[in-house]
Amino acid sequence: NSLYVKWLDKPMEVLRTGVGNLYPEAAAHTRIPAGHPEGYLEAFANIYRNFAICLRSRLEGKEPDPVYMDFPTVSDGVRGMRFIERVVYAGSSEEKWVKF
């Protein structure tokens, strides 16, 4: 997994998983060694882990580290369910466009 960053004012930079040159926020979400593709399983593992880390912090009376606060909220879930509801409606409707 490589990310090619093409800066306007400096040479191109290549960021790779499993290498020590990532920002702490990116390194905190890299779970497998370099050369192995990250994907579906790792994304869910990061969500659950980050939620657990933040929950533990709150239960201990501490403020969670913002690095780990990237999981979906209740509002995100409600919006996702509304989207699915509109997709189902659109699939059985004669309308070309359905208001979200």
DSSP file (Angstrom, degrees, kcal/mol; ACC not computed):
  #  RESIDUE AA STRUCTURE BP1 BP2  ACC     N-H-->O    O-->H-N    N-H-->O    O-->H-N    TCO  KAPPA ALPHA  PHI   PSI    X-CA   Y-CA   Z-CA
    1    1 A N              0   0    0      0, 0.0    16,-1.4     0, 0.0     2,-0.4   0.000 360.0 360.0 360.0 119.1    0.0    0.0    0.0
    2    2 A S  E     -A   16   0A   0     14,-0.2     2,-0.5     2,-0.0    14,-0.2  -0.968 360.0-157.3-130.0 144.8    1.5    3.2   -1.2
    3    3 A L  E     -A   15   0A   0     12,-2.6    12,-2.8    -2,-0.4     2,-0.7  -0.987  12.4-152.5-120.5 120.5    0.3    6.8   -1.2
    4    4 A Y  E     -A   14   0A   0     -2,-0.5     2,-0.7    10,-0.2    10,-0.2  -0.840   9.3-163.8 -95.7 114.9    2.0    9.1   -3.7
    5    5 A V  E     -A   13   0A   0      8,-3.6     8,-2.8    -2,-0.7     2,-0.9  -0.884   2.0-164.8-102.5 116.0    1.9   12.7   -2.5
    6    6 A K        -     0   0    0     -2,-0.7     6,-0.1     6,-0.2     2,-0.1  -0.809  12.8-162.5-105.4  93.9    2.6   15.2   -5.3
    7    7 A W        -     0   0    0     -2,-0.9     5,-0.0     4,-0.3     3,-0.0  -0.352  20.1-137.4 -73.0 152.5    3.4   18.5   -3.6
    8    8 A L  S    S+     0   0    0      1,-0.2    -1,-0.1    -2,-0.1     4,-0.1   0.818 101.7  30.8 -76.2 -32.1    3.3   21.8   -5.5
    9    9 A D  S    S+     0   0    0      2,-0.1    -1,-0.2     0, 0.0    -3,-0.0   0.253 120.8  35.5-117.4  12.2    6.4   23.1   -3.9
   10   10 A K  S    S-     0   0    0     -3,-0.0    -3,-0.2     3,-0.0     3,-0.1  -0.966  92.7 -68.4-155.1 169.6    8.6   20.1   -3.1
   11   11 A P        -     0   0    0      0, 0.0    -4,-0.3     0, 0.0    -2,-0.1  -0.133  63.2 -84.0 -62.4 157.4    9.5   16.7   -4.6
   12   12 A M        -     0   0    0     -6,-0.1     2,-0.4    -4,-0.1    -6,-0.2  -0.292  45.1-150.3 -58.8 143.7    7.0   13.8   -4.7
   13   13 A E  E     -A    5   0A   0     -8,-2.8    -8,-3.6    -3,-0.1     2,-0.5  -0.958   4.5-153.3-121.4 137.9    6.7   11.9   -1.5
   14   14 A V  E     -A    4   0A   0     -2,-0.4     2,-0.5   -10,-0.2   -10,-0.2  -0.957   9.1-165.8-113.2 121.2    5.8    8.2   -1.2
   15   15 A L  E     -A    3   0A   0    -12,-2.8   -12,-2.6    -2,-0.5     2,-0.4  -0.906   9.1-173.7-106.4 132.0    4.2    7.0    2.1
   16   16 A R  E >   -A    2   0A   0     -2,-0.5     3,-1.1   -14,-0.2     5,-0.2  -0.949  25.8-111.4-127.5 145.7    4.0    3.3    2.8
   17   17 A T  T 3  S+     0   0    0    -16,-1.4    18,-0.1    -2,-0.4     3,-0.1  -0.374 100.0  28.8 -69.0 152.1    2.3    1.3    5.5
   18   18 A G  T 3  S+     0   0    0      1,-0.3     2,-0.3    15,-0.1    16,-0.3   0.535  95.9 110.5  77.7   6.0    4.6   -0.5    8.0
   19   19 A V  S X  S-     0   0    0     -3,-1.1     3,-0.8    14,-0.1    -1,-0.3  -0.861  75.1-121.4-114.1 149.8    7.4    2.1    7.6
   20   20 A G  T 3  S+     0   0    0     -2,-0.3    -3,-0.1     1,-0.2     7,-0.0   0.327  93.6  82.0 -75.6   9.0    8.4    4.5   10.3
   21   21 A N  T 3   +     0   0    0     -5,-0.2    -1,-0.2     2,-0.0     2,-0.2   0.235  65.3 110.3-100.6  16.8    7.8    7.7    8.4
   22   22 A L  S <  S-     0   0    0     -3,-0.8    -5,-0.0     1,-0.1    -7,-0.0  -0.563  76.2-101.8 -88.2 153.6    4.0    8.0    8.9
   23   23 A Y    >>  -     0   0    0     -2,-0.2     4,-2.9     1,-0.1     3,-0.6  -0.365  37.9-109.3 -63.2 152.4    2.3   10.6   11.0
   24   24 A P  H 3> S+     0   0    0      0, 0.0     4,-2.1     0, 0.0     5,-0.1   0.858 119.7  56.8 -54.7 -36.7    1.1    9.3   14.4
   25   25 A E  H 34 S+     0   0    0      2,-0.2     4,-0.3     1,-0.2    -3,-0.0   0.884 112.8  40.1 -63.3 -38.3   -2.5    9.5   13.3
   26   26 A A  H X4 S+     0   0    0     -3,-0.6     3,-1.4     2,-0.2    -1,-0.2   0.902 113.6  52.7 -76.4 -42.4   -1.8    7.2   10.3
   27   27 A A  H >< S+     0   0    0     -4,-2.9     3,-1.3     1,-0.3    -2,-0.2   0.841 101.2  62.2 -62.3 -32.9    0.6    4.9   12.2
   28   28 A A  T 3< S+     0   0    0     -4,-2.1    -1,-0.3    -5,-0.3    -2,-0.2   0.695 107.2  45.1 -65.7 -17.7   -2.1    4.4   14.8
   29   29 A H  T <  S+     0   0    0     -3,-1.4     2,-0.7    -4,-0.3    -1,-0.3   0.274  87.3  99.3-110.6   9.6   -4.4    2.9   12.1
   30   30 A T    <   +     0   0    0     -3,-1.3    -4,-0.0    -4,-0.2     8,-0.0  -0.878  39.8 165.2 -98.7 115.7   -1.8    0.6   10.4
   31   31 A R        +     0   0    0     -2,-0.7    -1,-0.1     2,-0.1    -4,-0.0   0.603  52.6  52.7-110.0 -14.4   -2.3   -2.9   11.8
   32   32 A I  S    S-     0   0    0      4,-0.1     3,-0.1     1,-0.1     4,-0.1  -0.867  86.8 -93.7-125.7 158.1   -0.4   -5.2    9.4
   33   33 A P    >   -     0   0    0      0, 0.0     3,-1.5     0, 0.0   -15,-0.1  -0.170  54.3 -79.7 -67.4 161.1    3.2   -5.3    8.1
   34   34 A A  T 3  S+     0   0    0    -16,-0.3   -16,-0.1     1,-0.2   -18,-0.0  -0.244 115.4  39.2 -56.0 145.2    4.3   -3.6    4.9
   35   35 A G  T 3  S+     0   0    0      1,-0.2    -1,-0.2   -18,-0.1   -17,-0.1   0.256  92.5  99.4  95.8 -11.9    3.5   -5.7    1.8
   36   36 A H  S <  S-     0   0    0     -3,-1.5    -1,-0.2   -35,-0.1    -4,-0.1  -0.930  76.9-119.1-108.8 129.0    0.1   -6.9    3.0
   37   37 A P        -     0   0    0      0, 0.0     2,-0.3     0, 0.0    -3,-0.0  -0.405  21.6-142.1 -69.1 138.3   -2.9   -5.1    1.7
   38   38 A E        +     0   0    0     -2,-0.1     2,-0.2    -6,-0.1    -8,-0.0  -0.723  41.7 123.8 -93.8 150.2   -5.1   -3.4    4.2
   39   39 A G     >  -     0   0    0     -2,-0.3     4,-2.4     0, 0.0     5,-0.2  -0.674  60.5  -9.6-166.2-138.8   -8.8   -3.5    3.7
   40   40 A Y  H  > S+     0   0    0      1,-0.2     4,-2.0    -2,-0.2     5,-0.2   0.889 124.5  45.8 -54.1 -54.1  -12.2   -4.4    5.1
   41   41 A L  H  > S+     0   0    0      1,-0.2     4,-2.4     2,-0.2    -1,-0.2   0.914 114.3  48.4 -60.7 -44.9  -11.2   -6.4    8.1
   42   42 A E  H  > S+     0   0    0      1,-0.2     4,-2.4     2,-0.2    -1,-0.2   0.861 107.4  56.2 -66.2 -35.6   -8.6   -3.9    9.2
   43   43 A A  H  X S+     0   0    0     -4,-2.4     4,-1.9     2,-0.2    -1,-0.2   0.937 111.8  42.2 -62.3 -46.4  -11.1   -1.0    8.8
   44   44 A F  H  X S+     0   0    0     -4,-2.0     4,-2.5     1,-0.2     5,-0.3   0.891 111.9  55.0 -68.0 -38.1  -13.6   -2.6   11.2
   45   45 A A  H  X S+     0   0    0     -4,-2.4     4,-2.5    -5,-0.2     5,-0.2   0.908 108.5  49.1 -60.7 -41.0  -10.9   -3.6   13.6
   46   46 A N  H  X S+     0   0    0     -4,-2.4     4,-2.8     2,-0.2     5,-0.2   0.905 110.0  51.1 -65.2 -41.3   -9.7    0.0   13.8
   47   47 A I  H  X S+     0   0    0     -4,-1.9     4,-2.2     2,-0.2    -2,-0.2   0.953 114.5  42.4 -60.9 -49.8  -13.2    1.3   14.4
   48   48 A Y  H  X S+     0   0    0     -4,-2.5     4,-2.4     2,-0.2    -2,-0.2   0.908 116.0  48.7 -65.5 -42.4  -13.9   -1.2   17.2
   49   49 A R  H  X S+     0   0    0     -4,-2.5     4,-2.6    -5,-0.3    -1,-0.2   0.939 112.0  48.3 -63.0 -46.9  -10.4   -0.7   18.8
   50   50 A N  H  X S+     0   0    0     -4,-2.8     4,-2.3     1,-0.2    -1,-0.2   0.893 111.6  49.9 -63.3 -39.6  -10.7    3.1   18.7
   51   51 A F  H  X S+     0   0    0     -4,-2.2     4,-2.8    -5,-0.2    -1,-0.2   0.930 111.6  49.0 -62.8 -44.2  -14.1    3.1   20.2
   52   52 A A  H  X S+     0   0    0     -4,-2.4     4,-2.6     2,-0.2    -2,-0.2   0.899 110.3  50.9 -63.2 -41.0  -12.9    0.8   23.0
   53   53 A I  H  X S+     0   0    0     -4,-2.6     4,-2.1     2,-0.2    -1,-0.2   0.924 113.9  44.4 -61.9 -44.6   -9.9    3.0   23.7
   54   54 A C  H  X S+     0   0    0     -4,-2.3     4,-2.4    14,-0.2    -2,-0.2   0.894 112.9  51.0 -68.7 -40.0  -12.1    6.1   23.9
   55   55 A L  H  X S+     0   0    0     -4,-2.8     4,-2.6     2,-0.2     5,-0.2   0.927 110.1  49.8 -62.2 -45.1  -14.7    4.3   26.1
   56   56 A R  H  X S+     0   0    0     -4,-2.6     4,-1.7     1,-0.2    -2,-0.2   0.915 109.9  51.3 -60.2 -43.3  -11.9    3.1   28.5
   57   57 A S  H  <>S+     0   0    0     -4,-2.1     5,-3.1     1,-0.2    -1,-0.2   0.934 111.4  46.9 -59.2 -46.6  -10.6    6.7   28.7
   58   58 A R  H ><5S+     0   0    0     -4,-2.4     3,-1.7     1,-0.2    -2,-0.2   0.906 110.2  52.4 -63.4 -42.0  -14.1    8.0   29.5
   59   59 A L  H 3<5S+     0   0    0     -4,-2.6    -1,-0.2     1,-0.3    -2,-0.2   0.806 109.1  51.0 -64.6 -28.3  -14.7    5.3   32.1
   60   60 A E  T 3<5S-     0   0    0     -4,-1.7    -1,-0.3    -5,-0.2    -2,-0.2   0.354 121.4-110.2 -88.5   5.4  -11.4    6.3   33.7
   61   61 A G  T < 5S+     0   0    0     -3,-1.7     2,-0.3     1,-0.3    -3,-0.2   0.689  77.6 126.9  76.1  18.6  -12.4    9.9   33.8
   62   62 A K      < -     0   0    0     -5,-3.1    -1,-0.3    -6,-0.2    -2,-0.1  -0.712  66.2-110.3-107.4 158.5   -9.9   10.9   31.1
   63   63 A E        -     0   0    0     -2,-0.3    -5,-0.0    -3,-0.1    -9,-0.0  -0.760  42.0-115.8 -83.8 127.9  -10.4   12.8   27.9
   64   64 A P        -     0   0    0      0, 0.0   -10,-0.1     0, 0.0     5,-0.1  -0.287  30.5-101.5 -63.9 149.2   -9.8   10.5   24.9
   65   65 A D    >   -     0   0    0      1,-0.1     3,-2.0   -12,-0.1     4,-0.3  -0.574  26.7-134.0 -67.8 125.4   -6.9   11.1   22.6
   66   66 A P  G >  S+     0   0    0      0, 0.0     3,-1.3     0, 0.0    -1,-0.1   0.744 100.2  73.9 -56.0 -23.9   -8.3   12.8   19.4
   67   67 A V  G 3  S+     0   0    0      1,-0.3     3,-0.2     2,-0.1   -17,-0.1   0.842 101.5  42.3 -57.0 -32.9   -6.2   10.4   17.3
   68   68 A Y  G <  S+     0   0    0     -3,-2.0     2,-0.6     1,-0.2     3,-0.3   0.397  89.4  90.4 -97.3   2.6   -8.7    7.6   18.2
   69   69 A M    <   +     0   0    0     -3,-1.3    -1,-0.2    -4,-0.3    -2,-0.1  -0.243  52.9 104.9 -95.9  48.1  -11.9    9.6   17.9
   70   70 A D        +     0   0    0     -2,-0.6    -1,-0.2    -3,-0.2     3,-0.1   0.160  48.1 112.7-111.4  17.7  -12.5    8.8   14.2
   71   71 A F  S    S-     0   0    0     -3,-0.3   -24,-0.0     1,-0.1   -23,-0.0  -0.512  76.9 -85.3 -88.6 160.1  -15.3    6.2   14.5
   72   72 A P        -     0   0    0      0, 0.0     2,-0.2     0, 0.0    -1,-0.1  -0.257  41.3-140.2 -65.0 149.7  -18.9    6.9   13.4
   73   73 A T     >  -     0   0    0     -3,-0.1     4,-2.0     1,-0.1     5,-0.1  -0.458  30.4 -98.6 -98.7 175.3  -21.3    8.6   15.7
   74   74 A V  H  > S+     0   0    0      1,-0.2     4,-2.5     2,-0.2     5,-0.2   0.905 126.7  54.6 -60.1 -41.1  -25.0    7.9   16.3
   75   75 A S  H  > S+     0   0    0      1,-0.2     4,-2.4     2,-0.2    -1,-0.2   0.889 105.5  52.3 -60.8 -39.5  -25.8   10.7   13.9
   76   76 A D  H  > S+     0   0    0      2,-0.2     4,-2.3     1,-0.2    -1,-0.2   0.915 110.1  49.2 -60.9 -42.6  -23.7    9.0   11.2
   77   77 A G  H  X S+     0   0    0     -4,-2.0     4,-2.4     2,-0.2    -2,-0.2   0.907 110.5  49.3 -64.1 -42.9  -25.6    5.8   11.8
   78   78 A V  H  X S+     0   0    0     -4,-2.5     4,-2.3     1,-0.2    -1,-0.2   0.915 111.6  49.5 -62.9 -43.0  -29.0    7.6   11.5
   79   79 A R  H  X S+     0   0    0     -4,-2.4     4,-2.2     1,-0.2    -2,-0.2   0.900 110.4  51.0 -63.3 -40.3  -27.9    9.3    8.3
   80   80 A G  H  X S+     0   0    0     -4,-2.3     4,-2.3     2,-0.2    -2,-0.2   0.904 110.2  48.8 -62.9 -41.6  -26.7    5.9    6.9
   81   81 A M  H  X S+     0   0    0     -4,-2.4     4,-2.5     2,-0.2    -2,-0.2   0.886 110.0  51.7 -66.1 -38.1  -30.0    4.3    7.7
   82   82 A R  H  X S+     0   0    0     -4,-2.3     4,-2.3     2,-0.2    -2,-0.2   0.904 108.5  51.8 -63.8 -40.5  -31.9    7.2    6.0
   83   83 A F  H  X S+     0   0    0     -4,-2.2     4,-2.3     2,-0.2    -2,-0.2   0.939 110.4  47.7 -60.2 -47.4  -29.7    6.7    2.9
   84   84 A I  H  X S+     0   0    0     -4,-2.3     4,-2.6     1,-0.2     5,-0.2   0.916 110.2  52.9 -60.6 -43.3  -30.6    3.0    2.8
   85   85 A E  H  X S+     0   0    0     -4,-2.5     4,-2.2     1,-0.2    -1,-0.2   0.905 110.5  47.2 -57.9 -42.7  -34.3    3.8    3.3
   86   86 A R  H  X S+     0   0    0     -4,-2.3     4,-2.7     2,-0.2    -1,-0.2   0.851 109.9  53.0 -69.5 -34.6  -34.1    6.2    0.3
   87   87 A V  H  X S+     0   0    0     -4,-2.3     4,-2.0     2,-0.2    -2,-0.2   0.932 110.3  47.3 -64.4 -45.8  -32.3    3.7   -1.8
   88   88 A V  H  X S+     0   0    0     -4,-2.6     4,-0.9     2,-0.2    -2,-0.2   0.924 113.7  48.4 -61.4 -44.6  -35.0    1.0   -1.2
   89   89 A Y  H >< S+     0   0    0     -4,-2.2     3,-0.9     1,-0.2     4,-0.3   0.934 110.7  50.5 -60.4 -46.7  -37.7    3.6   -1.9
   90   90 A A  H >< S+     0   0    0     -4,-2.7     3,-1.0     1,-0.3    -1,-0.2   0.847 104.6  59.0 -61.6 -34.5  -35.9    4.7   -5.2
   91   91 A G  H 3< S+     0   0    0     -4,-2.0    -1,-0.3     1,-0.2    -2,-0.2   0.764 113.3  36.8 -67.1 -24.7  -35.6    1.1   -6.3
   92   92 A S  T << S+     0   0    0     -3,-0.9     2,-0.3    -4,-0.9    -1,-0.2   0.263 105.2  90.2-109.5  11.1  -39.4    0.6   -6.1
   93   93 A S    <   -     0   0    0     -3,-1.0     5,-0.0    -4,-0.3    -3,-0.0  -0.707  68.2-141.5-108.8 156.9  -40.3    4.1   -7.4
   94   94 A E  S    S+     0   0    0     -2,-0.3    -1,-0.1     0, 0.0     2,-0.1   0.509  71.1 111.3 -89.1  -7.1  -40.9    5.4  -10.9
   95   95 A E        -     0   0    0      1,-0.1    -2,-0.1    -5,-0.0     3,-0.1  -0.386  60.7-150.3 -68.6 144.1  -39.2    8.7   -9.9
   96   96 A K  S    S+     0   0    0      1,-0.2     2,-0.4    -2,-0.1    -1,-0.1   0.849  85.2  31.5 -80.9 -35.8  -35.8    9.4  -11.6
   97   97 A W        -     0   0    0      2,-0.0     2,-0.5     0, 0.0    -1,-0.2  -0.973  69.5-159.9-125.4 138.1  -34.5   11.4   -8.6
   98   98 A V        -     0   0    0     -2,-0.4     2,-0.2    -3,-0.1    -8,-0.0  -0.969  24.8-119.8-118.6 128.8  -35.3   10.9   -5.0
   99   99 A K              0   0    0     -2,-0.5    -2,-0.0     1,-0.2     0, 0.0  -0.455 360.0 360.0 -68.7 133.6  -34.8   13.6   -2.4
  100  100 A F              0   0    0     -2,-0.2    -1,-0.2   -14,-0.0   -14,-0.1   0.396 360.0 360.0 -94.0 360.0  -32.3   12.7    0.3
